Amino acid sequence: MNYRFTRDCENLNRLHVDGVGRYGIPPVSRAEYRADNWISFNYARTCEEPERHGIHFFVDDYQFVRLWDNPDAYLNMLSKFQAVCTPDFSMYTDWPKAVQIYNSYRRHWLGAYWQEHGIRVIPTIGWSDEESFDWCFDGDPTDSMVAVSSVGTQGDERASRLFVRGYKRMMDRLRPSCVLFYGIIPEECGGNIIHVRSFAEERWRSKNRQESAQSWEEEAVTAG
């Protein structure tokens, strides 16, 4: 049976584009957007000034899988933000390749669908191991602003090495004009980088600022 005569399984009736590469990945168009501040998707609904913020998806998958399950429900909300990164569906190296490819497909599909509806989209780039380099960049634009995350890769030697290899392959393959980088930036990673600190980094910075302010006040009281 032709899928067009079935219910909208896997969103197949919502977006009609010619996929690229071996697995028919929907292409995402080139982007050059900026945002005054970046917040994760789980804060999007309560954000009071979406016109001053960009949205990223560098959080656990369960927090945004609903976008895939019901994409039309979030179009109006996302359109209010300065820019929206494509969802960072996980591609763990110990997951089956089929699941990794499916998550790459879903990331690109949502990006293409949002662009079709006028949302300002920045492509998030993702990879796993060296084998993924054969297909993980399919559908990603060249000479574009892109987003990446190193969260979860810098505490393990192998994961860190794979991240850097993937980053360098991305730079060679896509030649991004700018990299929106979330998390710790390895010294081997170059390019025109805009650093977006992770929640843990911001919490650490905030704690240090508070401790410094408290220390200064105590010194001022002592001196007085």
N, C-alpha and C positions, 0 to 999 in steps of 0.2 A: 504494500500500500504506500502511495506517495505521502510524505509527511505533511504536505500542504492540506490534506484532507483530514488530518488528525487535530487534536487539541495542541496548543502551543507548547509542546514539550521542548525543553532545553532552549526556549526562546527562539526557535528556528523560524517562526513566522513573523518575527518582529523586525529583523534587520536582513536586508538582502544586498550583500556586497560580495564581490569576488574575493575569496580568500587567497592568500599567498603562501608559497612554500609547500612542502610535502604534506602538511597537515591542514591546509586551508585556513590559516589564521587570518582573522579580519584585520586589515591594516588601519593603523592610527595615523592621522595626519600630523604634519610638523606643527610645533607650538613654540611660541615665544611670549610667555606671560610672567607677570610678577605679582607678588602678594606682599602686603605690609607685614602680615603675621601668618604663621602656619599653625594649624591645629589638626589633631587627628579626628577621624570621622565620628568617633564616639562622642565628641563635643559639638558636632555640627547642629543638631536640633536645638540646643540651648544657646547657641552663639547669638549674641545680641546685635552684632555688627558684621554680618556675613560679607558685606561689600568691602570690608577691610581685611578679610582673611582668605587664606587658601586652605584647601583640605588635602591631607595625605592619609594613606591607609596603612601606615607602618605600625599596625596593632594586630592582635590575634585575629585569625580569619573569622571566628565565630561572630565577631563584632560587625562584620560587613557582608557576610554571605547572603543576607536578606536582600541586598541590592541585586544579586543575580536571581534570587527567587521571585522578586517582584520589582523589576527595574523601573516601571512607570511611576511607581509610588514616590520615588525620590527625585524625579526630574526637576520639579519646581523648586525644591529646597536647594539642590546643588547648583542650579542656574543663578542663584543669588550671590554666590561666592566669586571672588576675584579669579580663582583658578582651582581646578580639581585634578589631582593626580589619579591615574588609573589604579584600581585596587591591587594591592600587593599579595595576591594569593600565593600561599607557600609552595615552594618547590624544593623540599628537603631531599638531600642526596640519597637517603635510605628509603624514599618512597618509590613505588613502581613508576617506571617511565610514563606509563599511560596516564597516571594521575598528574604528573608534572606537566605533561602536554595539555591535558584538560584544563589545568589551572592557568597555563599561559594563554590558552584559547579564551577562557572566561575573562581574563584581564583585558585582552585586546578587544573582545566583543563589547564589553561595557564601555571602553574608551571610544570605539567607533560609534556606538549607539548614542552616547552622550554628545559627541561632536555633531552627529546628525540632528540633534535637538538643540544645538546652539550653545552648549556648555563649553566653557574654556578649559580644555583638557591638556594636561601635561603627561606624556607617557612615562610610566614607571617601568624600569628595565629589571628583569629578573633572570637568574640562571641557577644551575645547581653544580654539576660536575662538568668535566671537559666534554663528555658526550652530548650534553645539552647545547653546546655551542653550535651544533649543526642545525638547530631549529629555534633556539630560544629568542633570537633576534628577529625572526620572521614577523613581519607586520609592524616593526618599529621604524620610525622615520629617520632619515639621515639629516645632519646639519640642524638639529632641533634641540631645544631645551629638553632635558630628561630628568628623571628622579631615580635615585637609588638609595638603598639602606644597607648599612653594615651591621645592624643590630643582630646579635646572636651568632656572629661569625668571628669575633675578635678574641674570644676566650679559649679557642682551640686552634692548635697550629695548622692542622689540615684544613679546617674550615676557613681560616684566615688566608691560607695560601690559595685555596680555590676562589675565594672572593676576589683577591687581587688579580688572579689570572682572568677571571670573568670580566672584571672591570677593564683591564687592558684590552681584552678582545672587543668589548663594547666600544672603547675609544677608537680602535682601529676600524671596526665595522661601521659604526654609526656616525663617527666624527661629530659628537654633540657640541653645540655652540655654548652650552652651559649645563652644569650638573648640579641639580638640587640634591645635596648629600645629607642624609639623615643618619646620625650616629657618629661614631668615632671614625676619623679619616686616617687610614693607613698612610704612612709616609710615601709608599710606592704609588699612590693614586694621585695623578696629576690632572690638569685641565682647568677650565674656568669654573671653579667650584663655589657654590653658595651653601654654607654650612647651616643646616637646621639641626639644632641639638635635640637629642632624644629626651623623653620625659625624665629618665634617670639622671641624665646630665644636668637638666634644668633644676631638678630637685637638689642635686649636689651643689650647684652654683647658688641656689637660693639659700640653702643651709649655711654655706660659707659666708654669704653676705650677711645673714642674720647674726652669725657668730662674730663676724668682724664688727658689726654695728654694736653688738652687746659689749664686746671687748673695749671698743672706743668709748662707749658711755661709762663703763666702769673706770677706765683710765681717767676720764674727764672728772668723774666724781672724786677719785682719789687725789687728783691734782688740785681740785678745788678745796 
